Every structure is written in C-alpha cells, then in structure tokens.
Amino acid sequence: MPRTFLPAPPRAAPHHPTAKAWWHSRTLWFNGLCAMLAAAEAGFGLLQPLLHVNAYAALAFALPLGNAVLRVLTTRPLGDTNNPQAPPAPP
C-alpha cells in the first residue's frame, strides 16, 4: 500500500526580533500620501491647473521610483507589535 503524505498544518509567521510597527514604515506612509493625493485630485481636480502638462508623466515615473528606493532602504520587516510574548524591537 503506498504511503500518503499529509500537508503540514499552517504555522503562524515567526516574530522577527527587529520587527517594527506599521506606522514606522516610510514606504507605507509614502504610498498612503500618494493615494490620498490621487483621490483628492480625482475628486476635486485642484492639482491639474497648477501642474505643467508633463507633470503627470513625471509623477507616473517618480512614484514607482520613490517606492523602489524606499524598499531598497528598508532594513526591518513589519511585525506583530500586539504580541505580548514577542521580544521588544531595539531602538
């Protein structure tokens, strides 16, 4: 009779000792600010009269570039800061 292997049960992600809270993430703040500005522009149209014709093309290039730079500069992962058994992250 052939053996059947059952998949391992899912495990919780291990806590990284230097994990940081989400509000310490520059990448999330940058992306949130970009999303708010895009929503404000779509809703009110206040930026388009103030920007040069090529500004949208420049922004379309700069936003992903800024996101990539922040991802390269990232050294610590986001973690579960509500876990009382997790060791504190160093300053």
Biopython code that builds the backbone (N, CA, C, O; Angstrom):
import numpy as np
from Bio.PDB.StructureBuilder import StructureBuilder

atoms = [
    (1, "MET", "N", (0.851, -1.172, 0.000)),
    (1, "MET", "CA", (0.000, 0.000, 0.000)),
    (1, "MET", "C", (0.900, 1.240, 0.000)),
    (1, "MET", "O", (1.799, 1.340, 0.835)),
    (2, "PRO", "N", (0.677, 2.184, -0.918)),
    (2, "PRO", "CA", (1.528, 3.375, -0.960)),
    (2, "PRO", "C", (1.228, 4.315, 0.212)),
    (2, "PRO", "O", (0.098, 4.420, 0.690)),
    (3, "ARG", "N", (2.277, 4.980, 0.641)),
    (3, "ARG", "CA", (2.113, 5.958, 1.726)),
    (3, "ARG", "C", (1.534, 7.251, 1.178)),
    (3, "ARG", "O", (1.863, 7.678, 0.071)),
    (4, "THR", "N", (0.687, 7.852, 1.954)),
    (4, "THR", "CA", (0.192, 9.170, 1.577)),
    (4, "THR", "C", (0.704, 10.163, 2.599)),
    (4, "THR", "O", (0.666, 9.913, 3.804)),
    (5, "PHE", "N", (1.172, 11.267, 2.115)),
    (5, "PHE", "CA", (1.713, 12.303, 2.989)),
    (5, "PHE", "C", (0.706, 13.435, 3.085)),
    (5, "PHE", "O", (0.220, 13.953, 2.080)),
    (6, "LEU", "N", (0.417, 13.793, 4.290)),
    (6, "LEU", "CA", (-0.494, 14.904, 4.511)),
    (6, "LEU", "C", (0.309, 16.200, 4.581)),
    (6, "LEU", "O", (1.435, 16.210, 5.079)),
    (7, "PRO", "N", (-0.266, 17.285, 4.086)),
    (7, "PRO", "CA", (0.459, 18.552, 4.174)),
    (7, "PRO", "C", (0.567, 19.008, 5.624)),
    (7, "PRO", "O", (-0.305, 18.736, 6.449)),
    (8, "ALA", "N", (1.627, 19.689, 5.900)),
    (8, "ALA", "CA", (1.841, 20.200, 7.259)),
    (8, "ALA", "C", (0.795, 21.275, 7.564)),
    (8, "ALA", "O", (0.399, 22.023, 6.670)),
    (9, "PRO", "N", (0.350, 21.358, 8.807)),
    (9, "PRO", "CA", (-0.619, 22.405, 9.146)),
    (9, "PRO", "C", (0.025, 23.785, 9.014)),
    (9, "PRO", "O", (1.232, 23.931, 9.206)),
    (10, "PRO", "N", (-0.774, 24.786, 8.689)),
    (10, "PRO", "CA", (-0.200, 26.132, 8.555)),
    (10, "PRO", "C", (0.336, 26.637, 9.881)),
    (10, "PRO", "O", (-0.258, 26.402, 10.933)),
    (11, "ARG", "N", (1.451, 27.324, 9.824)),
    (11, "ARG", "CA", (2.054, 27.888, 11.033)),
    (11, "ARG", "C", (1.984, 29.393, 10.963)),
    (11, "ARG", "O", (1.977, 29.990, 9.886)),
    (12, "ALA", "N", (1.934, 29.983, 12.116)),
    (12, "ALA", "CA", (1.959, 31.443, 12.167)),
    (12, "ALA", "C", (3.357, 31.916, 11.774)),
    (12, "ALA", "O", (4.350, 31.226, 12.004)),
    (13, "ALA", "N", (3.411, 33.082, 11.189)),
    (13, "ALA", "CA", (4.703, 33.644, 10.809)),
    (13, "ALA", "C", (5.524, 33.908, 12.065)),
    (13, "ALA", "O", (5.009, 34.463, 13.036)),
    (14, "PRO", "N", (6.780, 33.522, 12.055)),
    (14, "PRO", "CA", (7.600, 33.762, 13.251)),
    (14, "PRO", "C", (7.820, 35.254, 13.474)),
    (14, "PRO", "O", (7.874, 36.036, 12.525)),
    (15, "HIS", "N", (7.943, 35.625, 14.717)),
    (15, "HIS", "CA", (8.179, 37.024, 15.045)),
    (15, "HIS", "C", (9.641, 37.345, 14.810)),
    (15, "HIS", "O", (10.527, 36.664, 15.327)),
    (16, "HIS", "N", (9.887, 38.370, 14.039)),
    (16, "HIS", "CA", (11.256, 38.800, 13.768)),
    (16, "HIS", "C", (11.694, 39.689, 14.931)),
    (16, "HIS", "O", (10.953, 40.598, 15.306)),
    (17, "PRO", "N", (12.861, 39.461, 15.508)),
    (17, "PRO", "CA", (13.256, 40.220, 16.700)),
    (17, "PRO", "C", (13.409, 41.721, 16.475)),
    (17, "PRO", "O", (13.360, 42.490, 17.435)),
    (18, "THR", "N", (13.592, 42.152, 15.235)),
    (18, "THR", "CA", (13.739, 43.593, 14.996)),
    (18, "THR", "C", (12.545, 44.151, 14.226)),
    (18, "THR", "O", (12.660, 45.194, 13.582)),
    (19, "ALA", "N", (11.407, 43.474, 14.286)),
    (19, "ALA", "CA", (10.230, 43.932, 13.550)),
    (19, "ALA", "C", (9.769, 45.288, 14.078)),
    (19, "ALA", "O", (9.976, 45.629, 15.243)),
    (20, "LYS", "N", (9.137, 46.051, 13.180)),
    (20, "LYS", "CA", (8.650, 47.377, 13.560)),
    (20, "LYS", "C", (7.144, 47.450, 13.319)),
    (20, "LYS", "O", (6.584, 46.666, 12.553)),
    (21, "ALA", "N", (6.508, 48.398, 13.980)),
    (21, "ALA", "CA", (5.081, 48.607, 13.796)),
    (21, "ALA", "C", (4.827, 49.247, 12.430)),
    (21, "ALA", "O", (5.710, 49.899, 11.873)),
    (22, "TRP", "N", (3.627, 49.062, 11.896)),
    (22, "TRP", "CA", (3.342, 49.560, 10.545)),
    (22, "TRP", "C", (3.487, 51.075, 10.447)),
    (22, "TRP", "O", (3.860, 51.585, 9.391)),
    (23, "TRP", "N", (3.201, 51.797, 11.516)),
    (23, "TRP", "CA", (3.254, 53.262, 11.436)),
    (23, "TRP", "C", (4.690, 53.793, 11.404)),
    (23, "TRP", "O", (4.895, 54.995, 11.238)),
    (24, "HIS", "N", (5.676, 52.923, 11.559)),
    (24, "HIS", "CA", (7.082, 53.311, 11.425)),
    (24, "HIS", "C", (7.604, 53.080, 10.003)),
    (24, "HIS", "O", (8.780, 53.322, 9.732)),
    (25, "SER", "N", (6.747, 52.618, 9.103)),
    (25, "SER", "CA", (7.162, 52.291, 7.742)),
    (25, "SER", "C", (7.078, 53.525, 6.846)),
    (25, "SER", "O", (5.994, 54.058, 6.609)),
    (26, "ARG", "N", (8.229, 53.973, 6.350)),
    (26, "ARG", "CA", (8.252, 55.095, 5.409)),
    (26, "ARG", "C", (7.560, 54.723, 4.107)),
    (26, "ARG", "O", (6.924, 55.568, 3.478)),
    (27, "THR", "N", (7.679, 53.465, 3.699)),
    (27, "THR", "CA", (7.064, 53.017, 2.458)),
    (27, "THR", "C", (5.545, 53.115, 2.550)),
    (27, "THR", "O", (4.902, 53.583, 1.611)),
    (28, "LEU", "N", (4.963, 52.680, 3.666)),
    (28, "LEU", "CA", (3.514, 52.767, 3.823)),
    (28, "LEU", "C", (3.041, 54.218, 3.899)),
    (28, "LEU", "O", (1.993, 54.552, 3.348)),
    (29, "TRP", "N", (3.795, 55.078, 4.570)),
    (29, "TRP", "CA", (3.428, 56.496, 4.635)),
    (29, "TRP", "C", (3.491, 57.135, 3.252)),
    (29, "TRP", "O", (2.599, 57.896, 2.875)),
    (30, "PHE", "N", (4.534, 56.829, 2.501)),
    (30, "PHE", "CA", (4.689, 57.363, 1.147)),
    (30, "PHE", "C", (3.532, 56.916, 0.263)),
    (30, "PHE", "O", (2.937, 57.732, -0.441)),
    (31, "ASN", "N", (3.207, 55.622, 0.293)),
    (31, "ASN", "CA", (2.128, 55.103, -0.538)),
    (31, "ASN", "C", (0.770, 55.654, -0.097)),
    (31, "ASN", "O", (-0.085, 55.934, -0.936)),
    (32, "GLY", "N", (0.569, 55.811, 1.207)),
    (32, "GLY", "CA", (-0.677, 56.385, 1.701)),
    (32, "GLY", "C", (-0.847, 57.837, 1.270)),
    (32, "GLY", "O", (-1.938, 58.250, 0.876)),
    (33, "LEU", "N", (0.235, 58.610, 1.347)),
    (33, "LEU", "CA", (0.191, 60.000, 0.910)),
    (33, "LEU", "C", (-0.104, 60.087, -0.586)),
    (33, "LEU", "O", (-0.905, 60.919, -1.012)),
    (34, "CYS", "N", (0.529, 59.244, -1.374)),
    (34, "CYS", "CA", (0.273, 59.234, -2.821)),
    (34, "CYS", "C", (-1.175, 58.863, -3.111)),
    (34, "CYS", "O", (-1.794, 59.452, -3.997)),
    (35, "ALA", "N", (-1.722, 57.900, -2.384)),
    (35, "ALA", "CA", (-3.117, 57.503, -2.590)),
    (35, "ALA", "C", (-4.068, 58.640, -2.223)),
    (35, "ALA", "O", (-5.056, 58.868, -2.921)),
    (36, "MET", "N", (-3.777, 59.359, -1.126)),
    (36, "MET", "CA", (-4.639, 60.480, -0.726)),
    (36, "MET", "C", (-4.581, 61.612, -1.751)),
    (36, "MET", "O", (-5.608, 62.206, -2.079)),
    (37, "LEU", "N", (-3.383, 61.911, -2.257)),
    (37, "LEU", "CA", (-3.263, 62.965, -3.274)),
    (37, "LEU", "C", (-3.978, 62.573, -4.567)),
    (37, "LEU", "O", (-4.606, 63.414, -5.211)),
    (38, "ALA", "N", (-3.883, 61.305, -4.944)),
    (38, "ALA", "CA", (-4.565, 60.844, -6.152)),
    (38, "ALA", "C", (-6.080, 60.915, -5.974)),
    (38, "ALA", "O", (-6.796, 61.297, -6.900)),
    (39, "ALA", "N", (-6.570, 60.552, -4.794)),
    (39, "ALA", "CA", (-8.009, 60.633, -4.539)),
    (39, "ALA", "C", (-8.483, 62.082, -4.518)),
    (39, "ALA", "O", (-9.557, 62.394, -5.032)),
    (40, "ALA", "N", (-7.680, 62.971, -3.921)),
    (40, "ALA", "CA", (-8.045, 64.385, -3.890)),
    (40, "ALA", "C", (-8.071, 64.972, -5.298)),
    (40, "ALA", "O", (-8.958, 65.759, -5.630)),
    (41, "GLU", "N", (-7.114, 64.597, -6.111)),
    (41, "GLU", "CA", (-7.080, 65.094, -7.484)),
    (41, "GLU", "C", (-8.272, 64.560, -8.280)),
    (41, "GLU", "O", (-8.886, 65.302, -9.047)),
    (42, "ALA", "N", (-8.600, 63.295, -8.103)),
    (42, "ALA", "CA", (-9.728, 62.715, -8.830)),
    (42, "ALA", "C", (-11.047, 63.337, -8.383)),
    (42, "ALA", "O", (-11.953, 63.526, -9.195)),
    (43, "GLY", "N", (-11.156, 63.654, -7.103)),
    (43, "GLY", "CA", (-12.405, 64.198, -6.590)),
    (43, "GLY", "C", (-12.579, 65.686, -6.809)),
    (43, "GLY", "O", (-13.691, 66.141, -7.080)),
    (44, "PHE", "N", (-11.503, 66.459, -6.698)),
    (44, "PHE", "CA", (-11.625, 67.913, -6.742)),
    (44, "PHE", "C", (-10.953, 68.562, -7.942)),
    (44, "PHE", "O", (-11.321, 69.674, -8.323)),
    (45, "GLY", "N", (-9.978, 67.893, -8.545)),
    (45, "GLY", "CA", (-9.295, 68.448, -9.711)),
    (45, "GLY", "C", (-8.525, 69.725, -9.415)),
    (45, "GLY", "O", (-8.453, 70.612, -10.265)),
    (46, "LEU", "N", (-7.949, 69.835, -8.224)),
    (46, "LEU", "CA", (-7.246, 71.054, -7.839)),
    (46, "LEU", "C", (-5.802, 71.110, -8.329)),
    (46, "LEU", "O", (-5.251, 72.196, -8.510)),
    (47, "LEU", "N", (-5.190, 69.959, -8.543)),
    (47, "LEU", "CA", (-3.769, 69.948, -8.906)),
    (47, "LEU", "C", (-3.526, 70.170, -10.389)),
    (47, "LEU", "O", (-2.525, 70.781, -10.762)),
    (48, "GLN", "N", (-4.404, 69.695, -11.228)),
    (48, "GLN", "CA", (-4.165, 69.756, -12.671)),
    (48, "GLN", "C", (-3.954, 71.174, -13.186)),
    (48, "GLN", "O", (-3.055, 71.368, -14.004)),
    (49, "PRO", "N", (-4.726, 72.185, -12.763)),
    (49, "PRO", "CA", (-4.456, 73.541, -13.260)),
    (49, "PRO", "C", (-3.122, 74.107, -12.784)),
    (49, "PRO", "O", (-2.574, 75.013, -13.412)),
    (50, "LEU", "N", (-2.596, 73.579, -11.681)),
    (50, "LEU", "CA", (-1.348, 74.106, -11.133)),
    (50, "LEU", "C", (-0.110, 73.422, -11.699)),
    (50, "LEU", "O", (0.996, 73.949, -11.572)),
    (51, "LEU", "N", (-0.276, 72.265, -12.316)),
    (51, "LEU", "CA", (0.857, 71.474, -12.784)),
    (51, "LEU", "C", (1.099, 71.667, -14.271)),
    (51, "LEU", "O", (0.173, 71.943, -15.033)),
    (52, "HIS", "N", (2.342, 71.521, -14.668)),
    (52, "HIS", "CA", (2.744, 71.580, -16.070)),
    (52, "HIS", "C", (2.145, 70.384, -16.802)),
    (52, "HIS", "O", (1.758, 69.395, -16.179)),
    (53, "VAL", "N", (2.073, 70.478, -18.110)),
    (53, "VAL", "CA", (1.462, 69.428, -18.918)),
    (53, "VAL", "C", (2.157, 68.083, -18.701)),
    (53, "VAL", "O", (1.493, 67.049, -18.628)),
    (54, "ASN", "N", (3.474, 68.089, -18.598)),
    (54, "ASN", "CA", (4.224, 66.846, -18.438)),
    (54, "ASN", "C", (4.336, 66.386, -16.988)),
    (54, "ASN", "O", (5.027, 65.408, -16.700)),
    (55, "ALA", "N", (3.669, 67.077, -16.080)),
    (55, "ALA", "CA", (3.788, 66.722, -14.660)),
    (55, "ALA", "C", (3.236, 65.336, -14.367)),
    (55, "ALA", "O", (3.795, 64.605, -13.549)),
    (56, "TYR", "N", (2.140, 64.965, -15.031)),
    (56, "TYR", "CA", (1.576, 63.642, -14.778)),
    (56, "TYR", "C", (2.530, 62.548, -15.234)),
    (56, "TYR", "O", (2.653, 61.522, -14.565)),
    (57, "ALA", "N", (3.196, 62.745, -16.344)),
    (57, "ALA", "CA", (4.181, 61.763, -16.810)),
    (57, "ALA", "C", (5.346, 61.678, -15.834)),
    (57, "ALA", "O", (5.840, 60.590, -15.541)),
    (58, "ALA", "N", (5.786, 62.838, -15.330)),
    (58, "ALA", "CA", (6.878, 62.839, -14.353)),
    (58, "ALA", "C", (6.456, 62.142, -13.064)),
    (58, "ALA", "O", (7.239, 61.390, -12.484)),
    (59, "LEU", "N", (5.233, 62.384, -12.613)),
    (59, "LEU", "CA", (4.737, 61.722, -11.401)),
    (59, "LEU", "C", (4.581, 60.220, -11.609)),
    (59, "LEU", "O", (4.866, 59.427, -10.712)),
    (60, "ALA", "N", (4.127, 59.836, -12.800)),
    (60, "ALA", "CA", (3.981, 58.411, -13.094)),
    (60, "ALA", "C", (5.336, 57.703, -13.061)),
    (60, "ALA", "O", (5.406, 56.508, -12.771)),
    (61, "PHE", "N", (6.391, 58.423, -13.350)),
    (61, "PHE", "CA", (7.740, 57.859, -13.266)),
    (61, "PHE", "C", (8.287, 57.947, -11.846)),
    (61, "PHE", "O", (8.923, 57.007, -11.368)),
    (62, "ALA", "N", (8.048, 59.066, -11.169)),
    (62, "ALA", "CA", (8.650, 59.313, -9.854)),
    (62, "ALA", "C", (8.040, 58.471, -8.738)),
    (62, "ALA", "O", (8.757, 58.049, -7.831)),
    (63, "LEU", "N", (6.749, 58.219, -8.783)),
    (63, "LEU", "CA", (6.114, 57.482, -7.692)),
    (63, "LEU", "C", (6.622, 56.042, -7.574)),
    (63, "LEU", "O", (6.985, 55.630, -6.473)),
    (64, "PRO", "N", (6.663, 55.266, -8.649)),
    (64, "PRO", "CA", (7.235, 53.919, -8.516)),
    (64, "PRO", "C", (8.732, 53.957, -8.182)),
    (64, "PRO", "O", (9.232, 53.081, -7.476)),
    (65, "LEU", "N", (9.437, 54.960, -8.683)),
    (65, "LEU", "CA", (10.854, 55.089, -8.373)),
    (65, "LEU", "C", (11.051, 55.367, -6.879)),
    (65, "LEU", "O", (11.920, 54.770, -6.244)),
    (66, "GLY", "N", (10.241, 56.275, -6.321)),
    (66, "GLY", "CA", (10.303, 56.550, -4.888)),
    (66, "GLY", "C", (9.970, 55.327, -4.059)),
    (66, "GLY", "O", (10.597, 55.075, -3.031)),
    (67, "ASN", "N", (8.989, 54.571, -4.503)),
    (67, "ASN", "CA", (8.624, 53.345, -3.802)),
    (67, "ASN", "C", (9.777, 52.336, -3.845)),
    (67, "ASN", "O", (10.073, 51.691, -2.839)),
    (68, "ALA", "N", (10.418, 52.199, -4.990)),
    (68, "ALA", "CA", (11.539, 51.264, -5.122)),
    (68, "ALA", "C", (12.708, 51.689, -4.233)),
    (68, "ALA", "O", (13.344, 50.845, -3.603)),
    (69, "VAL", "N", (12.994, 52.982, -4.181)),
    (69, "VAL", "CA", (14.087, 53.472, -3.337)),
    (69, "VAL", "C", (13.798, 53.160, -1.869)),
    (69, "VAL", "O", (14.681, 52.707, -1.141)),
    (70, "LEU", "N", (12.574, 53.402, -1.443)),
    (70, "LEU", "CA", (12.225, 53.107, -0.053)),
    (70, "LEU", "C", (12.307, 51.615, 0.243)),
    (70, "LEU", "O", (12.702, 51.230, 1.344)),
    (71, "ARG", "N", (11.947, 50.772, -0.711)),
    (71, "ARG", "CA", (12.044, 49.329, -0.500)),
    (71, "ARG", "C", (13.515, 48.902, -0.374)),
    (71, "ARG", "O", (13.835, 48.008, 0.409)),
    (72, "VAL", "N", (14.390, 49.529, -1.129)),
    (72, "VAL", "CA", (15.818, 49.199, -1.029)),
    (72, "VAL", "C", (16.375, 49.653, 0.317)),
    (72, "VAL", "O", (17.219, 48.974, 0.900)),
    (73, "LEU", "N", (15.909, 50.791, 0.810)),
    (73, "LEU", "CA", (16.400, 51.308, 2.083)),
    (73, "LEU", "C", (15.818, 50.579, 3.294)),
    (73, "LEU", "O", (16.316, 50.732, 4.409)),
    (74, "THR", "N", (14.770, 49.792, 3.080)),
    (74, "THR", "CA", (14.127, 49.076, 4.186)),
    (74, "THR", "C", (15.074, 48.030, 4.758)),
    (74, "THR", "O", (15.649, 47.224, 4.027)),
    (75, "THR", "N", (15.226, 48.059, 6.080)),
    (75, "THR", "CA", (16.102, 47.084, 6.731)),
    (75, "THR", "C", (15.360, 46.195, 7.713)),
    (75, "THR", "O", (15.857, 45.128, 8.073)),
    (76, "ARG", "N", (14.180, 46.612, 8.152)),
    (76, "ARG", "CA", (13.432, 45.843, 9.148)),
    (76, "ARG", "C", (12.043, 45.518, 8.621)),
    (76, "ARG", "O", (11.415, 46.358, 7.977)),
    (77, "PRO", "N", (11.555, 44.309, 8.884)),
    (77, "PRO", "CA", (10.207, 43.953, 8.432)),
    (77, "PRO", "C", (9.146, 44.533, 9.356)),
    (77, "PRO", "O", (9.436, 44.935, 10.483)),
    (78, "LEU", "N", (7.923, 44.570, 8.865)),
    (78, "LEU", "CA", (6.801, 44.910, 9.727)),
    (78, "LEU", "C", (6.486, 43.688, 10.573)),
    (78, "LEU", "O", (6.653, 42.557, 10.115)),
    (79, "GLY", "N", (6.036, 43.900, 11.796)),
    (79, "GLY", "CA", (5.768, 42.769, 12.665)),
    (79, "GLY", "C", (4.547, 42.973, 13.525)),
    (79, "GLY", "O", (3.896, 44.017, 13.483)),
    (80, "ASP", "N", (4.252, 41.957, 14.304)),
    (80, "ASP", "CA", (3.114, 41.969, 15.205)),
    (80, "ASP", "C", (3.534, 42.638, 16.502)),
    (80, "ASP", "O", (4.210, 42.025, 17.328)),
    (81, "THR", "N", (3.141, 43.886, 16.686)),
    (81, "THR", "CA", (3.526, 44.615, 17.895)),
    (81, "THR", "C", (2.550, 44.376, 19.036)),
    (81, "THR", "O", (2.775, 44.858, 20.146)),
    (82, "ASN", "N", (1.462, 43.636, 18.785)),
    (82, "ASN", "CA", (0.485, 43.344, 19.828)),
    (82, "ASN", "C", (0.761, 42.017, 20.523)),
    (82, "ASN", "O", (0.012, 41.629, 21.419)),
    (83, "ASN", "N", (1.805, 41.324, 20.135)),
    (83, "ASN", "CA", (2.127, 40.030, 20.712)),
    (83, "ASN", "C", (2.886, 40.238, 22.023)),
    (83, "ASN", "O", (4.039, 40.670, 21.993)),
    (84, "PRO", "N", (2.271, 39.943, 23.177)),
    (84, "PRO", "CA", (2.954, 40.197, 24.451)),
    (84, "PRO", "C", (4.157, 39.298, 24.687)),
    (84, "PRO", "O", (5.017, 39.635, 25.501)),
    (85, "GLN", "N", (4.244, 38.168, 24.002)),
    (85, "GLN", "CA", (5.368, 37.264, 24.196)),
    (85, "GLN", "C", (6.539, 37.584, 23.286)),
    (85, "GLN", "O", (7.614, 36.997, 23.417)),
    (86, "ALA", "N", (6.333, 38.512, 22.365)),
    (86, "ALA", "CA", (7.398, 38.855, 21.429)),
    (86, "ALA", "C", (8.425, 39.747, 22.127)),
    (86, "ALA", "O", (8.062, 40.616, 22.919)),
    (87, "PRO", "N", (9.699, 39.530, 21.834)),
    (87, "PRO", "CA", (10.714, 40.403, 22.429)),
    (87, "PRO", "C", (10.610, 41.804, 21.866)),
    (87, "PRO", "O", (10.220, 41.965, 20.709)),
    (88, "PRO", "N", (10.942, 42.822, 22.638)),
    (88, "PRO", "CA", (10.849, 44.191, 22.115)),
    (88, "PRO", "C", (11.863, 44.450, 21.022)),
    (88, "PRO", "O", (12.962, 43.894, 21.033)),
    (89, "ALA", "N", (11.491, 45.294, 20.082)),
    (89, "ALA", "CA", (12.389, 45.646, 18.997)),
    (89, "ALA", "C", (13.423, 46.654, 19.525)),
    (89, "ALA", "O", (13.089, 47.519, 20.335)),
    (90, "PRO", "N", (14.660, 46.544, 19.071)),
    (90, "PRO", "CA", (15.671, 47.503, 19.505)),
    (90, "PRO", "C", (15.361, 48.890, 18.933)),
    (90, "PRO", "O", (14.711, 48.992, 17.893)),
    (91, "PRO", "N", (15.809, 49.940, 19.586)),
    (91, "PRO", "CA", (15.532, 51.297, 19.103)),
    (91, "PRO", "C", (16.240, 51.609, 17.808)),
    (91, "PRO", "O", (16.103, 52.712, 17.279)),
]
sb = StructureBuilder()
sb.init_structure("model")
sb.init_model(0)
sb.init_chain("A")
sb.init_seg("    ")
for serial, (resi, resn, name, xyz) in enumerate(atoms, 1):
    if name == "N":
        sb.init_residue(resn, " ", resi, " ")
    sb.init_atom(name, np.array(xyz, "f"), 0.0, 1.0, " ", f" {name:<3s}", serial, name[0])
structure = sb.get_structure()
